[in-house]
Each structure stands twice: as structure tokens, then as C-alpha cells.
Amino acid sequence: MAKVIIGIHGRSNKPKKMTLQNWWKQSAEEGLKKNLDESLGNVEFEIAYYSDVYYNRQIPDSENEEPYIKAKAGELKRYKRGIVDRIRSVSGNWLDNPLDWLEENSNLFSSLAKKVTKKVMKDLGKYYNNPESREQIKKRLRDLLEERKDDEIILISHSMGTIVAYDVLRELGRSPDHKDVKIEHFITMGAPLGLTVVKGNIVGAASTKLRTPSCVTKSWVNFSDPDDYVALDSHLADDYDSNSFDVKVGDVLVCNEYKGKGKEKKPNPHKSYGYLRTPEFSGHLASLL
């Protein structure tokens, strides 16, 4: 049984498939090398690409303001826990539960979540409101997972891709026709899966408790930067129960240092390339390899 990494990208238009696939792989390789002096070796890397479902023209390299750019020396740093993180670690979900309640019951908080979803994730509206394109996107990932079902799969998802991945894994786990498809390791980055509007679309009722998809057999780790505007609720452990394999999501905070090109070099703590090379992500990936 070989190991294979399968990625699924996030929202908005992207560069061409092979460019994006190579940049994801290079980002992960950079993190492994700089943080641990390790590499992917011969592990295969594929991406479930769906940008062309929504966009007829992908972003040319010459117009891309946020390409893969190697981090400068000293930029890849571990996340330093603040006082809120220390309180959370000793107090369980006391902070997360009121946050969820506020989001579900407060017009102010819900409107904020909806504004974030509307402004940052325009493709999410297309995904939920167009069953035909939604099925086309899910099929891209489902077909890849089916093709590699005899291998040990590490599934890495980012942004809106975490929603697509969760939907597909949930369906695979519930379908008797796909009971032989198992995903050993599930990784989410910059995930909006904690938002009430997202949870509500998954099950039809945001208050319903969700769980790790039943086809995930070994681990689910969720990486978030506290400044990531998409991962508004960065802690999923209080939203998703464990599955029959006793796999429960583990939340890891990171410092996503990615900056775009140009004179301003604006930071983007949501960028996939940044997540893929954080020290915490590299450490987890190395442990799986």
C-alpha cells in the first residue's frame, strides 16, 4: 500500500491545475525542508481541481498577485499561545460554547458571519445554490478518492475545499456502495466549518451536532491562523464529535506568514501556501509520512 497526498483547493479563481498542484507540493516540501530537514520523498501528490467549473479563464502567472513565493529566512515561526489560548486549554469549551451560542442567537454575530461568507466566499453561494455545479465539484474529489482507495490517503483541504471534502467524506461514509473507500488522515486548513451558516447547510439545522465522517479512520487535524478571516471559528472540536473509529478533530493554531508579491507585499493569513509550510503543519505531515 502506497501513501498518496490528495489536495483540494479553496474558493475563487486559481492558476492552471498543474501550476497550483506544483505550488502546493513545493510549499509542503519547503516546510518539511526548512522546519525539519525532511522531504516528501516519493510520495505522490495530486489535487482535486475545480476552479474551471466556475471560471472559464484561469489566472495567468503574469497576472497572479499571490503566487507561491518562498519564505525568507526566519519567517516560518511556530504560533505563540496567548492568554486566551491558555485559558481555553484549562477551561475546556467554556469559551467556544458561548461563542457558538452568540453566533446562532445573536443577529449581530450571525450577520457578521454572513458578511464574511458573502464577501470572502462568493463561490460558496454558487456551491450551495447550484446543485449541478456542486455535484460536478464533488465528483472531482470523489473520483480521485475512488481511484486511490487501495492506497493510504492523506487528504489536505483548504478554505471552501474543506466544505467540499467534508460533504464528500460524509456521503462516502454513509453509502454502502463506497464502504471500501477509507481516508486514513483528513487535514483541514483555514476552514469555515465552524460557522453556523456552513453547519446549517451541511445538515439543514445549525444546532445539530456533527461528527467526523465515518470513513476517516486515523486522524483529523484542523489548522487555523487566528487572523484568518475565513476561519472565524478556529476551533472545531466543540462542533464535531468523534466517529466510530474514535477519530475526533484536533485544532492546531498556526502563524501563516504568507505575503503576496509587489512593493506592498500584503500579508494573507488565509493563503494555502502559507498554511502548508507552517512548522506545526510540517510536523504533522512528517509524522504521517
C-alpha positions in Angstrom: 0.0 0.0 0.0 1.5 3.3 -1.1 0.9 6.7 0.5 -0.7 9.4 -1.5 -1.5 13.1 -0.7 -4.6 14.4 -2.3 -5.4 18.1 -2.0 -8.5 20.1 -2.7 -8.2 23.9 -3.1 -10.4 26.7 -1.9 -12.5 29.5 -3.2 -12.1 31.9 -6.1 -10.2 31.6 -9.4 -6.9 29.8 -9.5 -3.9 29.3 -11.7 -4.0 26.3 -14.0 -4.2 22.9 -12.4 -0.6 21.7 -12.8 0.7 25.1 -11.6 -1.4 25.0 -8.5 -0.6 21.4 -7.8 3.1 22.1 -8.1 2.9 25.1 -5.9 1.0 23.2 -3.2 3.7 20.5 -3.3 6.5 23.0 -3.3 5.0 24.7 -0.3 4.8 21.4 1.7 8.3 20.5 0.6 9.6 23.9 1.6 8.1 23.5 5.1 9.4 20.0 5.6 12.9 21.0 4.5 13.2 24.3 6.4 11.4 23.2 9.6 12.6 19.6 9.9 15.2 18.9 7.1 12.9 16.3 5.7 11.1 15.8 2.4 8.1 14.2 0.7 10.3 11.7 -0.9 8.5 9.6 -3.5 5.0 10.3 -2.1 2.6 11.1 -4.9 0.8 14.4 -4.8 -2.5 15.1 -6.6 -5.0 17.9 -6.5 -8.8 17.8 -7.0 -9.1 20.9 -9.2 -12.5 22.6 -9.7 -11.7 26.3 -10.4 -12.6 25.7 -14.1 -16.2 24.8 -13.0 -16.8 28.4 -12.1 -14.2 30.3 -14.2 -13.6 29.9 -18.0 -10.1 31.5 -17.8 -7.7 30.6 -15.1 -5.2 33.2 -13.7 -2.1 33.6 -15.9 1.2 33.7 -14.0 1.8 37.2 -15.1 -1.4 38.4 -13.5 -1.2 36.4 -10.3 -0.6 38.8 -7.3 -0.4 35.8 -4.9 1.8 33.1 -6.4 3.8 30.7 -4.4 6.8 32.6 -3.1 9.5 31.0 -0.9 9.5 32.3 2.7 12.5 34.4 3.7 14.9 33.1 6.4 13.3 33.2 9.8 9.8 33.8 8.6 8.5 30.3 9.4 7.7 30.6 13.1 5.6 28.5 15.5 2.5 30.0 16.9 2.9 31.5 20.3 -0.1 30.9 22.6 -1.7 34.0 24.1 -3.7 34.3 27.2 -7.0 33.3 25.5 -5.4 30.1 24.3 -4.0 29.3 27.8 -7.5 29.9 29.4 -9.1 27.7 26.7 -6.7 24.9 27.4 -7.6 24.7 31.1 -11.2 25.6 30.8 -12.4 23.2 28.1 -15.1 24.6 25.8 -16.3 27.4 28.2 -15.2 30.0 25.6 -16.3 28.1 22.5 -19.8 27.3 23.7 -20.8 30.9 24.3 -19.2 31.8 21.0 -21.4 29.3 19.2 -24.5 30.4 21.2 -23.9 34.0 20.2 -23.4 33.1 16.6 -26.6 31.1 16.5 -28.7 33.5 18.5 -27.3 37.0 18.1 -28.3 38.9 15.0 -25.1 40.9 15.2 -22.8 37.9 15.2 -24.8 36.0 12.6 -24.8 39.0 10.3 -21.0 39.2 10.8 -20.6 35.5 9.8 -22.9 36.0 6.8 -21.0 39.1 5.7 -17.7 37.2 5.9 -19.3 34.4 3.9 -20.8 36.7 1.3 -17.7 38.9 0.9 -14.9 36.4 1.1 -16.6 33.2 -0.2 -18.7 34.2 -3.2 -18.2 30.8 -4.7 -19.8 29.2 -1.6 -23.1 30.7 -2.6 -22.7 29.2 -6.0 -21.8 25.9 -4.4 -24.9 25.7 -2.3 -27.4 27.2 -4.7 -26.4 25.3 -7.9 -26.8 21.5 -7.4 -25.4 20.8 -10.9 -22.1 22.5 -10.4 -21.9 21.3 -6.8 -22.2 17.7 -7.9 -19.6 18.3 -10.6 -17.1 19.7 -8.0 -17.8 16.8 -5.5 -17.3 14.3 -8.3 -13.8 15.6 -9.0 -12.7 14.7 -5.4 -14.8 11.6 -5.2 -13.3 10.1 -8.4 -9.8 10.8 -7.1 -10.5 9.1 -3.8 -12.1 6.1 -5.6 -9.1 5.8 -7.8 -6.7 5.7 -4.9 -8.8 3.7 -2.4 -6.2 0.9 -2.3 -3.6 3.4 -1.0 -3.1 5.2 2.3 -4.7 8.6 1.6 -3.8 11.9 3.3 -6.5 14.4 2.3 -5.5 18.0 2.6 -8.3 20.6 2.1 -8.3 24.4 2.2 -11.0 27.0 2.7 -14.1 26.1 0.7 -12.3 22.9 -0.2 -12.8 21.8 3.4 -16.6 22.1 2.9 -16.4 20.1 -0.3 -14.2 17.5 1.3 -16.5 17.2 4.4 -19.5 16.8 2.2 -17.9 14.1 0.0 -16.5 12.2 3.0 -19.8 12.3 4.8 -21.6 10.9 1.7 -18.9 8.2 1.2 -19.2 7.1 4.8 -23.0 6.8 4.5 -23.1 5.0 1.2 -22.9 1.2 1.1 -21.6 1.4 -2.5 -18.4 3.2 -1.2 -17.8 1.3 2.1 -14.3 0.2 0.9 -13.2 3.9 0.5 -11.3 4.8 3.6 -9.4 8.0 4.3 -6.7 7.5 6.8 -5.8 11.1 7.5 -8.0 14.2 7.0 -6.4 17.7 7.2 -8.3 21.0 7.1 -6.7 24.5 6.8 -8.4 27.8 7.0 -11.7 26.0 7.4 -15.1 27.8 7.7 -16.6 24.6 9.0 -17.4 26.1 12.4 -19.6 28.8 11.0 -23.3 28.4 11.7 -24.2 29.2 8.1 -22.0 26.4 7.0 -23.1 23.8 9.6 -26.6 24.6 8.8 -26.1 23.9 5.1 -24.4 20.6 5.9 -27.3 19.1 7.9 -30.2 21.6 7.4 -30.1 22.6 11.0 -27.2 24.5 12.5 -27.9 23.3 16.1 -27.5 19.6 15.1 -24.3 18.1 16.4 -22.0 16.9 13.6 -19.1 14.4 13.7 -16.0 13.2 12.0 -17.0 11.5 8.7 -17.2 7.7 9.3 -14.8 6.9 6.5 -11.9 8.8 8.3 -10.0 6.0 10.1 -7.0 7.5 11.9 -6.9 11.3 12.3 -8.5 14.7 11.5 -6.4 17.8 12.3 -7.6 21.3 11.7 -5.0 24.2 11.2 -6.1 27.8 11.7 -4.4 31.2 11.9 -6.3 33.4 14.5 -6.1 36.2 12.0 -7.6 34.2 9.2 -10.9 35.9 8.3 -12.4 32.8 6.8 -11.8 30.5 9.8 -13.9 32.8 12.0 -14.4 30.0 14.4 -11.0 28.4 14.5 -11.9 25.6 17.0 -13.9 22.8 15.5 -13.6 20.3 18.4 -16.7 21.6 20.1 -18.7 21.4 16.9 -17.8 17.9 15.6 -18.0 14.7 17.7 -15.8 11.6 17.2 -16.8 8.9 14.7 -16.9 5.1 15.2 -13.1 4.9 14.8 -12.9 7.3 17.8 -11.4 9.9 15.5 -12.1 13.4 16.7 -10.9 16.7 15.2 -7.9 18.2 16.8 -7.4 22.0 16.5 -3.9 23.5 16.0 -3.3 27.2 15.8 -0.5 28.4 13.5 1.1 31.6 12.2 0.5 31.9 8.5 3.2 34.3 7.3 2.3 34.4 3.6 2.7 37.7 1.8 1.9 38.4 -1.8 4.3 39.9 -4.4 4.8 43.6 -5.2 6.0 46.5 -3.2 3.3 46.3 -0.6 3.5 42.5 -0.1 0.2 42.4 1.7 0.0 39.6 4.2 -2.7 37.0 3.7 -3.1 34.7 6.8 -5.6 32.6 4.8 -3.3 31.6 1.9 -2.9 27.9 1.3 0.9 28.1 0.6 1.5 29.7 4.0 -0.5 27.0 5.8 1.3 24.2 4.0 4.7 25.3 5.4 4.0 26.3 8.9 6.1 24.4 11.5 3.1 22.8 13.0 1.7 21.5 9.7 5.2 20.2 8.7 5.5 18.3 11.9 2.1 16.7 11.5 2.7 15.8 7.8 6.1 14.3 8.7 4.6 12.1 11.3 2.1 10.7 8.7 4.9 10.1 6.2 
